[in-house]
Amino acid sequence: MRALGIDYGRRRIGLALSDATGMLARPWKAIECPGGIAGAAAALAAEVDGLAADSDGLAAIVVGHPRRLSGEPNEQTAAVESLAARLRQTTGLPVVLQDERLSSREAETRLALREKDWRKRRPMLDAAAAAVILQDYLDSQPRPSRAADEDESL
């Protein structure tokens, strides 16, 4: 089952999706942030409903949790926690807060390798940052060992 990654921003919200195996994240799209937390939660719930209806379904929502480099909350932390709580209520899916420190910088670095013009990179940055957040989450999940897979095939 797939997971949805979210990089919440005041102006835009970056979205990323995992593949059906839950191994790889890829940038999906960015949406404009409509009217604060309530508007963002409603827009995201509509996206989640559409994804859940797909044949691959949706198993989890991963929201980037903003913190200072020291680990202390920043000015966005409370807003993101409120958004996550609303998504839990409206979607019924598990919502995970994933550390997003330096995700935008990593996304910018990765995009710069493919596209030199920053004006062309800018529209892709939010979704790329969401993909970095989602991939960090996917990488932290336990995977069955190869030995267990081989034993099942016997």
ZADO-926489 format. One record per residue (C-alpha): residue in three letters; x, z, y. Coordinates in nm, 3 decimals. Layout:
BEGIN
<site><type>ALA</type><px>X</px><pz>Z</pz><py>Y</py></site>
...
//
This chain:
BEGIN
<site><type>MET</type><px>0.000</px><pz>0.000</pz><py>0.000</py></site>
<site><type>ARG</type><px>0.111</px><pz>-0.072</pz><py>0.353</py></site>
<site><type>ALA</type><px>0.191</px><pz>0.163</pz><py>0.638</py></site>
<site><type>LEU</type><px>0.140</px><pz>0.105</pz><py>1.011</py></site>
<site><type>GLY</type><px>0.413</px><pz>0.206</pz><py>1.256</py></site>
<site><type>ILE</type><px>0.324</px><pz>0.293</pz><py>1.616</py></site>
<site><type>ASP</type><px>0.551</px><pz>0.321</pz><py>1.920</py></site>
<site><type>TYR</type><px>0.322</px><pz>0.464</pz><py>2.189</py></site>
<site><type>GLY</type><px>0.402</px><pz>0.391</pz><py>2.552</py></site>
<site><type>ARG</type><px>0.208</px><pz>0.439</pz><py>2.873</py></site>
<site><type>ARG</type><px>0.178</px><pz>0.062</pz><py>2.930</py></site>
<site><type>ARG</type><px>0.217</px><pz>-0.093</pz><py>2.586</py></site>
<site><type>ILE</type><px>0.190</px><pz>0.019</pz><py>2.225</py></site>
<site><type>GLY</type><px>0.424</px><pz>-0.141</pz><py>1.973</py></site>
<site><type>LEU</type><px>0.293</px><pz>-0.194</pz><py>1.621</py></site>
<site><type>ALA</type><px>0.479</px><pz>-0.265</pz><py>1.298</py></site>
<site><type>LEU</type><px>0.368</px><pz>-0.310</pz><py>0.938</py></site>
<site><type>SER</type><px>0.536</px><pz>-0.245</pz><py>0.609</py></site>
<site><type>ASP</type><px>0.512</px><pz>-0.483</pz><py>0.319</py></site>
<site><type>ALA</type><px>0.271</px><pz>-0.400</pz><py>0.035</py></site>
<site><type>THR</type><px>0.547</px><pz>-0.221</pz><py>-0.158</py></site>
<site><type>GLY</type><px>0.622</px><pz>0.015</pz><py>0.130</py></site>
<site><type>MET</type><px>0.989</px><pz>-0.083</pz><py>0.134</py></site>
<site><type>LEU</type><px>1.034</px><pz>-0.302</pz><py>0.443</py></site>
<site><type>ALA</type><px>0.902</px><pz>-0.272</pz><py>0.797</py></site>
<site><type>ARG</type><px>0.858</px><pz>-0.567</pz><py>1.030</py></site>
<site><type>PRO</type><px>0.746</px><pz>-0.591</pz><py>1.391</py></site>
<site><type>TRP</type><px>0.383</px><pz>-0.697</pz><py>1.417</py></site>
<site><type>LYS</type><px>0.263</px><pz>-0.701</pz><py>1.779</py></site>
<site><type>ALA</type><px>0.229</px><pz>-0.508</pz><py>2.102</py></site>
<site><type>ILE</type><px>-0.101</px><pz>-0.423</pz><py>2.264</py></site>
<site><type>GLU</type><px>-0.173</px><pz>-0.311</pz><py>2.617</py></site>
<site><type>CYS</type><px>-0.247</px><pz>0.060</pz><py>2.644</py></site>
<site><type>PRO</type><px>-0.613</px><pz>0.082</pz><py>2.745</py></site>
<site><type>GLY</type><px>-0.696</px><pz>0.392</pz><py>2.948</py></site>
<site><type>GLY</type><px>-0.493</px><pz>0.689</pz><py>2.833</py></site>
<site><type>ILE</type><px>-0.498</px><pz>0.867</pz><py>2.499</py></site>
<site><type>ALA</type><px>-0.870</px><pz>0.819</pz><py>2.430</py></site>
<site><type>GLY</type><px>-0.854</px><pz>0.445</pz><py>2.498</py></site>
<site><type>ALA</type><px>-0.534</px><pz>0.407</pz><py>2.297</py></site>
<site><type>ALA</type><px>-0.681</px><pz>0.598</pz><py>2.003</py></site>
<site><type>ALA</type><px>-0.993</px><pz>0.380</pz><py>2.006</py></site>
<site><type>ALA</type><px>-0.790</px><pz>0.057</pz><py>2.022</py></site>
<site><type>LEU</type><px>-0.560</px><pz>0.175</pz><py>1.743</py></site>
<site><type>ALA</type><px>-0.855</px><pz>0.286</pz><py>1.528</py></site>
<site><type>ALA</type><px>-0.996</px><pz>-0.067</pz><py>1.557</py></site>
<site><type>GLU</type><px>-0.660</px><pz>-0.212</pz><py>1.445</py></site>
<site><type>VAL</type><px>-0.649</px><pz>0.035</pz><py>1.154</py></site>
<site><type>ASP</type><px>-1.002</px><pz>-0.061</pz><py>1.045</py></site>
<site><type>GLY</type><px>-0.902</px><pz>-0.426</pz><py>1.035</py></site>
<site><type>LEU</type><px>-0.586</px><pz>-0.354</pz><py>0.836</py></site>
<site><type>ALA</type><px>-0.765</px><pz>-0.124</pz><py>0.592</py></site>
<site><type>ALA</type><px>-1.015</px><pz>-0.402</pz><py>0.520</py></site>
<site><type>ASP</type><px>-0.734</px><pz>-0.644</pz><py>0.420</py></site>
<site><type>SER</type><px>-0.654</px><pz>-0.691</pz><py>0.054</py></site>
<site><type>ASP</type><px>-0.323</px><pz>-0.503</pz><py>0.094</py></site>
<site><type>GLY</type><px>-0.501</px><pz>-0.205</pz><py>0.252</py></site>
<site><type>LEU</type><px>-0.340</px><pz>0.067</pz><py>0.458</py></site>
<site><type>ALA</type><px>-0.212</px><pz>0.397</pz><py>0.319</py></site>
<site><type>ALA</type><px>-0.056</px><pz>0.575</pz><py>0.617</py></site>
<site><type>ILE</type><px>0.001</px><pz>0.569</pz><py>0.990</py></site>
<site><type>VAL</type><px>0.347</px><pz>0.655</pz><py>1.124</py></site>
<site><type>VAL</type><px>0.364</px><pz>0.747</pz><py>1.492</py></site>
<site><type>GLY</type><px>0.693</px><pz>0.771</pz><py>1.678</py></site>
<site><type>HIS</type><px>0.744</px><pz>1.132</pz><py>1.791</py></site>
<site><type>PRO</type><px>0.933</px><pz>1.137</pz><py>2.121</py></site>
<site><type>ARG</type><px>1.190</px><pz>1.411</pz><py>2.176</py></site>
<site><type>ARG</type><px>1.493</px><pz>1.461</pz><py>2.394</py></site>
<site><type>LEU</type><px>1.830</px><pz>1.403</pz><py>2.227</py></site>
<site><type>SER</type><px>1.858</px><pz>1.784</pz><py>2.202</py></site>
<site><type>GLY</type><px>1.535</px><pz>1.790</pz><py>2.000</py></site>
<site><type>GLU</type><px>1.330</px><pz>1.951</pz><py>2.277</py></site>
<site><type>PRO</type><px>0.989</px><pz>1.801</pz><py>2.366</py></site>
<site><type>ASN</type><px>0.979</px><pz>1.554</pz><py>2.656</py></site>
<site><type>GLU</type><px>0.699</px><pz>1.446</pz><py>2.890</py></site>
<site><type>GLN</type><px>0.549</px><pz>1.213</pz><py>2.625</py></site>
<site><type>THR</type><px>0.554</px><pz>1.453</pz><py>2.330</py></site>
<site><type>ALA</type><px>0.219</px><pz>1.623</pz><py>2.395</py></site>
<site><type>ALA</type><px>0.045</px><pz>1.288</pz><py>2.455</py></site>
<site><type>VAL</type><px>0.173</px><pz>1.147</pz><py>2.126</py></site>
<site><type>GLU</type><px>0.072</px><pz>1.460</pz><py>1.936</py></site>
<site><type>SER</type><px>-0.277</px><pz>1.430</pz><py>2.086</py></site>
<site><type>LEU</type><px>-0.291</px><pz>1.063</pz><py>1.989</py></site>
<site><type>ALA</type><px>-0.188</px><pz>1.147</pz><py>1.631</py></site>
<site><type>ALA</type><px>-0.459</px><pz>1.415</pz><py>1.608</py></site>
<site><type>ARG</type><px>-0.724</px><pz>1.168</pz><py>1.729</py></site>
<site><type>LEU</type><px>-0.608</px><pz>0.907</pz><py>1.477</py></site>
<site><type>ARG</type><px>-0.630</px><pz>1.161</pz><py>1.195</py></site>
<site><type>GLN</type><px>-0.991</px><pz>1.237</pz><py>1.293</py></site>
<site><type>THR</type><px>-1.108</px><pz>0.880</pz><py>1.347</py></site>
<site><type>THR</type><px>-0.932</px><pz>0.699</pz><py>1.062</py></site>
<site><type>GLY</type><px>-0.922</px><pz>0.953</pz><py>0.781</py></site>
<site><type>LEU</type><px>-0.573</px><pz>0.830</pz><py>0.690</py></site>
<site><type>PRO</type><px>-0.258</px><pz>1.042</pz><py>0.675</py></site>
<site><type>VAL</type><px>-0.082</px><pz>1.033</pz><py>1.013</py></site>
<site><type>VAL</type><px>0.289</px><pz>1.119</pz><py>1.013</py></site>
<site><type>LEU</type><px>0.498</px><pz>1.197</pz><py>1.320</py></site>
<site><type>GLN</type><px>0.841</px><pz>1.036</pz><py>1.282</py></site>
<site><type>ASP</type><px>1.139</px><pz>1.112</pz><py>1.507</py></site>
<site><type>GLU</type><px>1.184</px><pz>0.816</pz><py>1.741</py></site>
<site><type>ARG</type><px>1.499</px><pz>0.920</pz><py>1.926</py></site>
<site><type>LEU</type><px>1.709</px><pz>0.612</pz><py>2.011</py></site>
<site><type>SER</type><px>1.463</px><pz>0.375</pz><py>1.838</py></site>
<site><type>SER</type><px>1.420</px><pz>0.160</pz><py>2.150</py></site>
<site><type>ARG</type><px>1.795</px><pz>0.133</pz><py>2.192</py></site>
<site><type>GLU</type><px>1.841</px><pz>0.030</pz><py>1.829</py></site>
<site><type>ALA</type><px>1.559</px><pz>-0.223</pz><py>1.860</py></site>
<site><type>GLU</type><px>1.716</px><pz>-0.367</pz><py>2.177</py></site>
<site><type>THR</type><px>2.052</px><pz>-0.398</pz><py>2.003</py></site>
<site><type>ARG</type><px>1.898</px><pz>-0.578</pz><py>1.705</py></site>
<site><type>LEU</type><px>1.700</px><pz>-0.815</pz><py>1.926</py></site>
<site><type>ALA</type><px>2.008</px><pz>-0.891</pz><py>2.138</py></site>
<site><type>LEU</type><px>2.182</px><pz>-1.027</pz><py>1.829</py></site>
<site><type>ARG</type><px>1.919</px><pz>-1.301</pz><py>1.799</py></site>
<site><type>GLU</type><px>1.811</px><pz>-1.355</pz><py>2.159</py></site>
<site><type>LYS</type><px>2.060</px><pz>-1.338</pz><py>2.444</py></site>
<site><type>ASP</type><px>1.808</px><pz>-1.365</pz><py>2.730</py></site>
<site><type>TRP</type><px>1.666</px><pz>-1.018</pz><py>2.804</py></site>
<site><type>ARG</type><px>1.353</px><pz>-1.172</pz><py>2.958</py></site>
<site><type>LYS</type><px>1.264</px><pz>-1.325</pz><py>2.622</py></site>
<site><type>ARG</type><px>1.350</px><pz>-1.002</pz><py>2.436</py></site>
<site><type>ARG</type><px>1.133</px><pz>-0.778</pz><py>2.655</py></site>
<site><type>PRO</type><px>0.793</px><pz>-0.876</pz><py>2.508</py></site>
<site><type>MET</type><px>0.926</px><pz>-0.815</pz><py>2.155</py></site>
<site><type>LEU</type><px>1.084</px><pz>-0.474</pz><py>2.224</py></site>
<site><type>ASP</type><px>0.783</px><pz>-0.248</pz><py>2.165</py></site>
<site><type>ALA</type><px>0.697</px><pz>-0.397</pz><py>1.826</py></site>
<site><type>ALA</type><px>1.066</px><pz>-0.395</pz><py>1.727</py></site>
<site><type>ALA</type><px>1.093</px><pz>-0.025</pz><py>1.819</py></site>
<site><type>ALA</type><px>0.782</px><pz>0.044</pz><py>1.607</py></site>
<site><type>ALA</type><px>0.954</px><pz>-0.135</pz><py>1.317</py></site>
<site><type>VAL</type><px>1.264</px><pz>0.086</pz><py>1.356</py></site>
<site><type>ILE</type><px>1.045</px><pz>0.399</pz><py>1.350</py></site>
<site><type>LEU</type><px>0.850</px><pz>0.277</pz><py>1.048</py></site>
<site><type>GLN</type><px>1.165</px><pz>0.176</pz><py>0.859</py></site>
<site><type>ASP</type><px>1.316</px><pz>0.521</pz><py>0.919</py></site>
<site><type>TYR</type><px>1.002</px><pz>0.673</pz><py>0.768</py></site>
<site><type>LEU</type><px>1.000</px><pz>0.434</pz><py>0.471</py></site>
<site><type>ASP</type><px>1.368</px><pz>0.504</pz><py>0.403</py></site>
<site><type>SER</type><px>1.301</px><pz>0.879</pz><py>0.396</py></site>
<site><type>GLN</type><px>1.036</px><pz>0.849</pz><py>0.124</py></site>
<site><type>PRO</type><px>1.135</px><pz>0.924</pz><py>-0.235</py></site>
<site><type>ARG</type><px>1.161</px><pz>0.621</pz><py>-0.459</py></site>
<site><type>PRO</type><px>1.133</px><pz>0.616</pz><py>-0.838</py></site>
<site><type>SER</type><px>1.472</px><pz>0.591</pz><py>-1.000</py></site>
<site><type>ARG</type><px>1.575</px><pz>0.271</pz><py>-1.175</py></site>
<site><type>ALA</type><px>1.617</px><pz>0.465</pz><py>-1.500</py></site>
<site><type>ALA</type><px>1.250</px><pz>0.569</pz><py>-1.485</py></site>
<site><type>ASP</type><px>1.149</px><pz>0.207</pz><py>-1.422</py></site>
<site><type>GLU</type><px>1.354</px><pz>0.089</pz><py>-1.720</py></site>
<site><type>ASP</type><px>1.207</px><pz>0.358</pz><py>-1.947</py></site>
<site><type>GLU</type><px>0.855</px><pz>0.246</pz><py>-1.858</py></site>
<site><type>SER</type><px>0.936</px><pz>-0.115</pz><py>-1.945</py></site>
<site><type>LEU</type><px>1.038</px><pz>-0.021</pz><py>-2.300</py></site>
//
